[in-house]
């Protein structure tokens, strides 16, 4: 059966379940190592507070944002979508919908919002609320409330702030343990990484510049989910007497990702089934456990997903396409992606063990991907000359990676072993910074 048939089945569940959940029930790991930053003042979501106490929604936004089921949500008369309440809304209207567990989270969000690309601001109109809290993991959008929740792991700068962020594992971290390939993705500006990865447990701090790209990538991804459910053309026809999920469902014929799935579907049933293992926790079959990076890559090469994560659901297919397109358009960031073999020791490995079975630099420029990413951009912003010019002239070229060469050498355009020997290094073992970067590029999920 074609992938689009299977994906329609997921649509009904997605309306109420969104993209994920928070990890607040998981106890924080303990460690007596003085080099490991201890957690301090971790607050669960029940300790959220409205960031702007003078918000017109201050008295009810927490109650509306933290319901357990979609039918318990506030009606849109009580807490409307931002653009529903104020069609010409401002950044102040966005800040009025923010809940945080710590004031610094709100301050950081406000700073980044002030400098956000102009193309991002209209997307907030499809939200009712924004939550940032110590224990939110993973970040997610939920149609049940029409709101997003953001993991503050992308926001901290100081050690004091980092200590307020949970270090509990993402519940999806081991879903792919029985598969014999890893996916790596590196966001690049020219020859340099666009993101430097940091550890939540060590004592290293970072600057505002370090977090801008990760936060904007996250926001484009989560906001695209909101617009998927509530595109501009749907706002005026919402029934305000209903809770968000019911009002959105009444306009389901306007949902964007199902329309993408009809017009330009993904076709690989193999990758869809693997996506249910890697991202939904299904048990891998014996056949799937034998799939090689080269085989999986051959499926990817003949289909139009921006990332493997797009085979999770049709919603994530839509969001990953939009995110890749906007990061290229706004920041000139290329996505390098590859499938590599798993190393023998998954906790201690070297770059030269990660042999590429398939990979490409600038995946967005692939003809199949570009056509679908353009469809997504036009469905959100409408056809216009800026989108036309971007997709016609600014994508660059998709460049295949060298099969059999390791990920680091493909990514950096050098041979890792030769580079290390020329630098006088006595060992191929990874230093802490290089290992942290590799772990950040290893994609187990996108949120």
C-alpha positions as CSV (number, residue, x, y, z in Angstrom):
1,X,0.0,0.0,0.0
2,X,1.3,3.5,-0.8
3,X,2.5,5.7,2.0
4,X,-0.2,8.3,1.6
5,X,-2.9,5.7,2.4
6,X,-1.3,4.8,5.6
7,X,-0.7,8.4,6.6
8,X,-4.4,9.3,6.3
9,X,-5.0,6.8,9.1
10,X,-2.7,8.8,11.3
11,X,-4.5,12.1,10.7
12,X,-7.4,11.4,13.0
13,X,-5.1,10.5,15.9
14,X,-2.8,13.5,15.3
15,X,-5.6,16.0,15.8
16,X,-5.7,15.1,19.4
17,X,-2.3,13.9,20.2
18,X,0.0,16.4,18.6
19,X,3.7,15.8,18.3
20,X,4.8,14.6,21.7
21,X,4.7,15.2,25.4
22,X,6.7,16.5,28.3
23,X,9.1,14.4,30.4
24,X,8.2,15.8,33.8
25,X,7.5,12.5,35.5
26,X,11.1,11.2,35.0
27,X,13.4,11.8,38.1
28,X,16.5,13.8,37.5
29,X,19.7,11.6,37.3
30,X,22.1,12.2,40.3
31,X,25.9,12.6,40.1
32,X,28.5,13.5,42.7
33,X,31.2,14.4,40.1
34,X,32.3,18.0,40.8
35,X,32.7,18.6,37.0
36,X,29.0,17.7,36.5
37,X,26.6,20.6,37.0
38,X,24.0,19.7,39.6
39,X,20.3,20.4,38.9
40,X,18.8,23.2,40.8
41,X,15.2,24.5,41.2
42,X,13.7,22.1,38.6
43,X,10.0,23.0,38.3
44,X,7.3,20.9,36.7
45,X,4.7,22.4,34.5
46,X,2.2,22.8,37.4
47,X,4.5,25.6,38.6
48,X,4.1,27.6,35.4
49,X,3.2,31.2,35.7
50,X,2.1,33.8,33.1
51,X,5.1,35.8,32.0
52,X,3.2,39.1,31.5
53,X,1.1,39.5,34.6
54,X,-0.8,42.3,32.9
55,X,-1.8,40.0,30.0
56,X,-5.5,40.1,29.3
57,X,-5.4,36.3,29.5
58,X,-3.4,36.2,32.7
59,X,-6.2,34.7,34.8
60,X,-7.0,31.8,32.6
61,X,-4.1,31.0,30.2
62,X,-2.4,28.4,32.6
63,X,-5.7,26.6,33.1
64,X,-6.3,26.5,29.3
65,X,-2.7,25.4,28.4
66,X,-2.4,22.5,30.8
67,X,-5.4,20.3,30.2
68,X,-5.1,16.5,30.1
69,X,-7.5,15.9,27.3
70,X,-8.6,18.0,24.3
71,X,-12.3,18.2,25.5
72,X,-11.1,19.8,28.8
73,X,-9.6,22.7,26.9
74,X,-11.0,26.3,27.1
75,X,-13.3,27.3,24.3
76,X,-12.0,29.8,21.7
77,X,-14.3,32.4,23.2
78,X,-12.2,32.3,26.4
79,X,-8.8,31.8,24.8
80,X,-8.8,32.5,21.0
81,X,-6.0,31.9,18.6
82,X,-3.8,35.0,18.5
83,X,-4.7,36.0,15.0
84,X,-8.4,35.2,15.7
85,X,-8.4,37.7,18.5
86,X,-6.2,40.3,16.8
87,X,-5.7,39.9,13.0
88,X,-3.0,42.5,13.0
89,X,-1.3,41.2,16.1
90,X,2.1,42.4,17.4
91,X,5.0,40.8,19.3
92,X,3.4,42.2,22.4
93,X,0.3,40.0,21.7
94,X,2.6,37.0,21.4
95,X,4.3,37.7,24.7
96,X,0.8,37.9,26.3
97,X,0.4,34.2,25.6
98,X,3.6,33.0,27.3
99,X,3.9,30.8,30.4
100,X,7.2,30.0,32.0
101,X,8.6,28.2,35.0
102,X,11.5,30.7,35.4
103,X,11.5,34.4,34.4
104,X,14.8,34.0,32.5
105,X,13.1,31.8,30.0
106,X,10.6,34.5,29.2
107,X,13.3,37.1,29.0
108,X,15.3,35.0,26.6
109,X,12.3,34.2,24.5
110,X,11.4,37.9,24.3
111,X,15.0,38.8,23.2
112,X,15.0,36.2,20.5
113,X,11.5,37.1,19.4
114,X,12.6,40.8,19.0
115,X,15.3,39.7,16.5
116,X,13.4,36.9,14.8
117,X,13.0,37.0,11.0
118,X,10.0,38.9,9.8
119,X,8.8,35.7,8.1
120,X,8.4,34.0,11.4
121,X,6.1,36.4,13.2
122,X,2.9,35.8,11.3
123,X,3.1,32.1,12.1
124,X,2.4,32.8,15.8
125,X,-1.1,33.8,14.8
126,X,-2.1,30.1,14.7
127,X,-1.3,29.6,18.4
128,X,-3.3,30.0,21.6
129,X,-0.4,29.7,24.1
130,X,3.3,29.2,24.4
131,X,4.8,27.2,27.3
132,X,8.5,27.0,28.3
133,X,9.3,24.9,31.4
134,X,12.1,23.0,33.1
135,X,10.7,19.6,32.3
136,X,9.3,20.0,28.9
137,X,10.9,17.4,26.6
138,X,10.4,17.1,23.7
139,X,9.2,20.4,22.4
140,X,5.8,19.9,20.7
141,X,2.6,21.4,19.4
142,X,-0.7,20.0,20.4
143,X,-4.0,20.6,18.6
144,X,-5.8,19.8,21.8
145,X,-4.9,23.2,23.1
146,X,-3.7,24.9,19.9
147,X,-0.4,25.7,21.8
148,X,3.3,24.8,21.7
149,X,5.5,23.7,24.6
150,X,9.3,24.4,24.2
151,X,12.2,22.6,25.8
152,X,14.5,25.3,27.5
153,X,17.6,23.2,26.6
154,X,17.8,25.6,23.6
155,X,17.5,28.8,25.7
156,X,20.0,28.8,28.6
157,X,23.2,30.8,28.6
158,X,24.6,30.8,32.2
159,X,25.3,27.9,34.5
160,X,22.5,29.1,36.8
161,X,20.1,28.9,34.0
162,X,21.4,25.6,32.7
163,X,20.9,24.1,36.2
164,X,17.1,24.9,35.9
165,X,16.8,22.6,32.9
166,X,15.9,18.9,33.2
167,X,18.5,16.4,32.0
168,X,16.0,13.5,31.8
169,X,16.3,11.6,28.5
170,X,13.9,12.2,25.7
171,X,11.6,9.2,25.8
172,X,12.3,8.4,22.2
173,X,16.1,8.1,22.6
174,X,16.3,4.3,22.3
175,X,13.6,3.6,19.7
176,X,16.1,2.9,16.9
177,X,18.3,0.6,19.0
178,X,17.7,-2.5,16.9
179,X,18.4,-0.9,13.6
180,X,21.8,-1.1,12.0
181,X,22.1,2.4,10.7
182,X,22.3,5.9,12.1
183,X,21.2,9.1,10.4
184,X,23.5,12.2,10.7
185,X,22.4,15.7,9.8
186,X,24.7,18.8,9.9
187,X,23.4,22.3,9.4
188,X,26.1,24.2,7.6
189,X,26.9,27.8,6.5
190,X,29.4,27.4,3.8
191,X,32.1,25.0,5.2
192,X,31.3,25.8,8.9
193,X,28.8,24.2,11.2
194,X,25.8,26.5,11.8
195,X,25.2,25.1,15.3
196,X,27.7,24.3,18.1
197,X,26.3,21.7,20.4
198,X,26.6,22.0,24.2
199,X,26.1,19.6,27.1
200,X,23.4,20.1,29.7
201,X,25.6,18.4,32.4
202,X,29.0,20.1,32.1
203,X,30.1,23.6,33.4
204,X,30.4,25.3,30.0
205,X,28.4,28.5,29.3
206,X,27.4,29.9,26.0
207,X,26.4,33.3,24.4
208,X,23.2,34.5,22.8
209,X,24.8,34.0,19.4
210,X,25.2,30.3,20.2
211,X,21.5,29.8,20.6
212,X,19.9,31.9,17.8
213,X,20.0,29.3,15.0
214,X,18.9,26.4,17.2
215,X,16.0,28.4,18.6
216,X,14.8,29.8,15.3
217,X,15.1,26.3,13.7
218,X,12.9,24.9,16.6
219,X,10.4,27.7,16.3
220,X,10.0,27.4,12.5
221,X,9.4,23.6,13.0
222,X,6.8,23.9,15.8
223,X,5.0,26.9,14.3
224,X,4.7,25.1,11.0
225,X,2.7,22.5,12.9
226,X,0.3,25.2,14.1
227,X,-0.1,26.7,10.7
228,X,-0.6,23.2,9.2
229,X,-3.7,22.9,11.4
230,X,-4.8,26.5,11.1
231,X,-3.7,28.2,7.9
232,X,-4.7,31.8,7.4
233,X,-7.8,31.0,5.3
234,X,-9.2,28.9,8.1
235,X,-9.1,31.6,10.9
236,X,-12.2,33.6,10.0
237,X,-14.4,30.5,9.8
238,X,-13.6,29.0,13.3
239,X,-16.5,28.3,15.6
240,X,-15.5,30.1,18.8
241,X,-18.0,28.2,20.9
242,X,-15.8,25.1,20.5
243,X,-12.5,23.9,22.1
244,X,-9.5,24.2,19.7
245,X,-9.4,20.5,18.6
246,X,-13.1,20.5,17.7
247,X,-13.0,23.9,15.9
248,X,-9.9,22.8,14.0
249,X,-11.5,19.4,13.1
250,X,-14.5,21.2,11.7
251,X,-12.1,22.9,9.2
252,X,-10.1,19.8,8.5
253,X,-10.5,20.2,4.8
254,X,-8.2,23.1,5.0
255,X,-5.4,21.3,6.9
256,X,-2.2,21.7,4.8
257,X,-0.2,18.5,5.3
258,X,-3.0,16.2,4.0
259,X,-3.2,18.3,0.9
260,X,0.6,18.0,0.4
261,X,0.2,14.3,0.8
262,X,-2.4,14.2,-2.0
263,X,-0.6,16.5,-4.4
264,X,3.1,15.5,-3.8
265,X,3.1,12.4,-1.7
266,X,6.0,10.4,-0.3
267,X,6.1,6.9,-1.7
268,X,8.5,4.8,0.2
269,X,6.6,2.3,2.4
270,X,9.9,1.0,3.6
271,X,10.9,4.3,5.0
272,X,7.5,4.9,6.4
273,X,7.6,1.6,8.3
274,X,11.1,2.4,9.5
275,X,9.9,5.8,10.7
276,X,7.3,4.0,12.9
277,X,10.2,2.1,14.5
278,X,12.6,5.0,14.9
279,X,10.1,7.7,16.0
280,X,6.9,5.9,17.2
281,X,8.6,3.0,19.1
282,X,7.3,0.1,17.1
283,X,9.4,-3.1,17.3
284,X,11.8,-3.6,14.4
285,X,11.2,-6.7,12.3
286,X,14.0,-9.1,11.6
287,X,14.1,-7.8,8.0
288,X,14.3,-4.2,9.2
289,X,17.1,-5.0,11.6
290,X,19.1,-6.2,8.6
291,X,18.7,-3.0,6.5
292,X,22.0,-1.3,5.6
293,X,22.7,2.4,5.3
294,X,23.1,2.0,1.6
295,X,19.7,0.3,1.2
296,X,18.0,2.9,3.3
297,X,19.7,5.6,1.4
298,X,18.6,4.2,-1.9
299,X,15.0,4.6,-0.7
300,X,15.6,8.1,0.5
301,X,17.3,9.1,-2.8
302,X,14.2,8.3,-4.8
303,X,11.7,10.1,-2.6
304,X,11.1,13.7,-1.6
305,X,11.5,14.0,2.2
306,X,13.8,16.6,3.6
307,X,14.8,14.3,6.5
308,X,14.2,10.8,7.6
309,X,12.0,12.3,10.4
310,X,9.5,13.2,7.7
311,X,8.5,9.5,7.6
312,X,7.2,9.8,11.2
313,X,3.9,11.3,10.2
314,X,2.6,13.5,7.3
315,X,2.7,16.4,9.9
316,X,6.4,15.9,10.4
317,X,7.0,15.6,6.6
318,X,5.4,19.0,6.2
319,X,7.3,20.6,9.1
320,X,10.7,19.3,8.1
321,X,10.3,20.6,4.6
322,X,9.2,24.0,5.8
323,X,12.1,24.2,8.3
324,X,14.7,23.3,5.8
325,X,13.4,25.8,3.4
326,X,13.2,28.7,5.9
327,X,16.6,28.0,7.4
328,X,18.1,28.2,3.9
329,X,16.1,31.3,2.9
330,X,16.7,33.3,6.1
331,X,20.2,32.1,7.1
332,X,21.6,30.4,4.0
333,X,21.9,27.1,5.9
334,X,22.4,23.9,4.0
335,X,21.4,20.5,5.4
336,X,24.0,17.8,5.0
337,X,22.5,14.4,5.7
338,X,23.7,10.8,5.6
339,X,23.0,7.2,6.7
340,X,26.0,5.5,8.2
341,X,26.7,2.1,9.7
342,X,26.5,1.8,13.5
343,X,29.9,1.5,15.2
344,X,30.7,-1.7,17.1
345,X,30.8,0.3,20.4
346,X,28.0,2.9,20.3
347,X,29.2,4.7,23.4
348,X,32.9,4.9,22.3
349,X,33.5,5.4,18.6
350,X,35.7,7.3,16.2
351,X,34.8,9.4,13.1
352,X,36.5,6.9,10.8
353,X,34.1,4.2,11.9
354,X,31.0,6.1,10.7
355,X,31.1,5.0,7.0
356,X,28.6,6.7,4.8
357,X,26.2,4.3,2.9
358,X,24.4,7.2,1.3
359,X,24.5,11.0,1.8
360,X,24.0,14.4,0.2
361,X,25.1,17.9,0.9
362,X,22.3,20.5,0.5
363,X,19.4,18.0,0.5
364,X,16.9,20.8,-0.1
365,X,18.3,21.4,-3.6
366,X,17.4,17.8,-4.6
367,X,14.7,18.2,-7.4
368,X,12.2,16.0,-5.6
369,X,12.6,17.8,-2.2
370,X,12.7,21.3,-3.6
371,X,9.3,20.9,-5.4
372,X,7.7,19.7,-2.2
373,X,9.3,22.4,-0.1
374,X,8.1,25.1,-2.5
375,X,4.6,23.7,-2.2
376,X,4.8,24.0,1.6
377,X,6.1,27.6,1.5
378,X,3.4,28.6,-1.0
379,X,0.7,27.0,1.1
380,X,1.7,29.0,4.1
381,X,2.7,32.4,2.6
382,X,0.8,32.2,-0.7
383,X,2.4,32.3,-4.2
384,X,4.7,35.3,-4.5
385,X,7.7,36.5,-6.4
386,X,10.1,36.2,-3.4
387,X,9.3,32.5,-3.1
388,X,9.6,32.1,-6.9
389,X,13.0,33.8,-6.9
390,X,14.3,31.8,-3.9
391,X,13.5,28.4,-5.3
392,X,14.6,29.4,-8.8
393,X,17.9,31.0,-8.0
394,X,19.0,30.5,-4.4
395,X,18.9,26.8,-3.6
396,X,22.4,25.9,-4.9
397,X,23.2,22.3,-5.8
398,X,22.7,19.0,-4.1
399,X,26.0,17.2,-4.0
400,X,26.3,13.5,-3.4
401,X,28.6,12.3,-0.6
402,X,31.3,9.7,-1.2
403,X,30.0,6.3,-0.2
404,X,32.5,4.3,1.9
405,X,34.1,7.5,3.3
406,X,33.4,8.4,6.9
407,X,30.8,11.0,7.9
408,X,33.3,13.6,9.2
409,X,35.4,13.4,6.1
410,X,32.4,13.8,3.8
411,X,31.0,16.6,5.9
412,X,34.3,18.6,6.1
413,X,35.7,17.7,2.7
414,X,38.8,16.1,4.2
415,X,39.9,12.6,5.1
416,X,39.7,12.3,8.8
417,X,42.6,9.9,9.3
418,X,44.9,11.9,7.1
419,X,43.9,15.2,8.7
420,X,44.6,13.8,12.2
421,X,47.9,12.4,11.3
422,X,48.9,15.7,9.6
423,X,48.0,17.6,12.7
424,X,50.3,15.4,14.8
425,X,47.5,13.7,16.7
426,X,48.6,10.4,18.3
427,X,45.1,9.0,18.6
428,X,41.9,8.9,16.6
429,X,39.8,9.0,19.7
430,X,37.4,11.9,19.8
431,X,37.9,14.8,22.1
432,X,34.9,16.0,24.2
433,X,34.0,18.8,21.8
434,X,34.1,16.7,18.7
435,X,32.1,13.9,20.4
436,X,29.5,16.4,21.6
437,X,29.2,17.8,18.0
438,X,28.8,14.3,16.6
439,X,26.2,13.3,19.1
440,X,24.3,16.5,18.3
441,X,24.4,15.7,14.5
442,X,23.2,12.2,15.1
443,X,19.5,12.5,14.5
444,X,17.3,10.3,16.6
445,X,14.4,12.8,16.3
446,X,13.9,16.4,15.3
447,X,12.3,18.1,18.2
